Amino acid sequence: DDDDEYVELDPSRRYGRTTTVIGKGSYKEVYLGFDREEGLEVAWNKIIVKSLLHREEEMERLRVEVDLLKELHHKNVIKFFDSWIDEETSDVNFVTEFF
């Protein structure tokens, strides 16, 4: 079972996250991920919400921003594939193309 290759899967089980960190900031960690349908490496971005947002209004603004990124398509902007909120931790996850 190739689910064992990943430490986490998105809700659709299309994207898998590895333990390899490819970037890190104050509120976000970026891991190497894999698109299991297309066979491509992706960047799995994880925003640690509990350290960032303390009010429901802030969480809603973050949701709106993420939804806007989904709709943005331009050759000079990284491709945004999917996003979801982890129901257990409230962390925001999103998958983008990996360079």
C-alpha positions as CSV (number, residue, x, y, z in Angstrom):
1,D,0.0,0.0,0.0
2,D,1.7,3.2,-1.1
3,D,-0.2,5.3,1.6
4,D,2.7,4.2,3.9
5,E,5.1,6.4,1.8
6,Y,3.4,9.5,3.2
7,V,3.0,10.9,6.7
8,E,-0.2,12.7,5.7
9,L,-2.8,12.6,2.9
10,D,-5.2,15.3,1.8
11,P,-8.9,14.6,2.3
12,S,-9.3,13.4,-1.4
13,R,-6.2,11.2,-0.9
14,R,-4.7,12.6,-4.2
15,Y,-1.8,14.4,-2.5
16,G,0.7,12.9,-0.1
17,R,3.0,14.7,2.2
18,T,6.6,13.5,3.0
19,T,8.7,14.5,6.0
20,T,11.1,16.5,3.8
21,V,11.0,20.2,4.7
22,I,11.7,22.4,1.6
23,G,10.9,25.7,3.3
24,K,10.0,27.3,6.6
25,G,8.8,30.6,7.9
26,S,7.3,32.0,11.1
27,Y,3.9,30.6,10.5
28,K,4.3,28.2,7.6
29,E,6.2,25.0,6.8
30,V,6.5,23.7,3.3
31,Y,7.1,20.0,2.6
32,L,7.8,18.0,-0.4
33,G,4.6,16.3,-1.5
34,F,3.4,14.2,-4.4
35,D,0.4,14.3,-6.7
36,R,-0.5,10.7,-6.9
37,E,-2.8,11.1,-9.9
38,E,-0.3,13.1,-12.1
39,G,2.9,11.5,-10.7
40,L,4.4,14.9,-10.0
41,E,6.2,16.5,-7.0
42,V,4.3,19.3,-5.3
43,A,4.8,21.7,-2.5
44,W,2.6,20.9,0.5
45,N,2.2,24.2,2.5
46,K,1.0,24.0,6.1
47,I,0.0,27.1,8.1
48,I,0.1,26.6,11.8
49,V,-3.1,28.5,12.6
50,K,-3.0,28.3,16.4
51,S,0.1,30.4,16.4
52,L,-1.3,32.9,14.0
53,L,-5.1,33.4,14.3
54,H,-7.0,34.0,17.5
55,R,-10.4,35.2,16.3
56,E,-12.9,33.7,14.0
57,E,-12.8,36.8,11.8
58,E,-9.1,36.3,11.2
59,M,-9.8,32.7,10.2
60,E,-12.5,33.7,7.8
61,R,-10.2,36.3,6.2
62,L,-7.6,33.5,5.7
63,R,-10.2,31.3,4.1
64,V,-11.2,34.1,1.7
65,E,-7.5,34.7,0.7
66,V,-7.0,31.0,0.0
67,D,-10.1,30.9,-2.1
68,L,-8.9,33.9,-4.1
69,L,-5.5,32.1,-4.7
70,K,-7.4,29.2,-6.2
71,E,-8.9,31.4,-8.8
72,L,-5.7,33.2,-9.8
73,H,-4.1,32.0,-13.0
74,H,-1.1,33.8,-14.5
75,K,2.1,32.5,-16.1
76,N,4.2,34.4,-13.5
77,V,2.3,33.2,-10.4
78,I,2.9,29.7,-8.9
79,K,0.0,27.3,-9.6
80,F,-2.3,26.6,-6.7
81,F,-3.9,23.1,-6.8
82,D,-5.9,22.5,-3.6
83,S,-6.5,23.6,0.0
84,W,-8.3,22.4,3.1
85,I,-8.4,22.9,6.8
86,D,-7.3,20.1,9.1
87,E,-10.3,19.4,11.3
88,E,-8.2,18.2,14.2
89,T,-5.7,21.0,14.4
90,S,-7.4,23.8,12.4
91,D,-4.2,24.1,10.4
92,V,-4.6,25.4,6.8
93,N,-3.0,23.2,4.2
94,F,-2.6,24.0,0.5
95,V,-0.8,22.4,-2.4
96,T,1.1,24.3,-5.0
97,E,3.4,23.5,-7.9
98,F,7.0,22.7,-6.9
99,F,10.0,24.2,-8.7
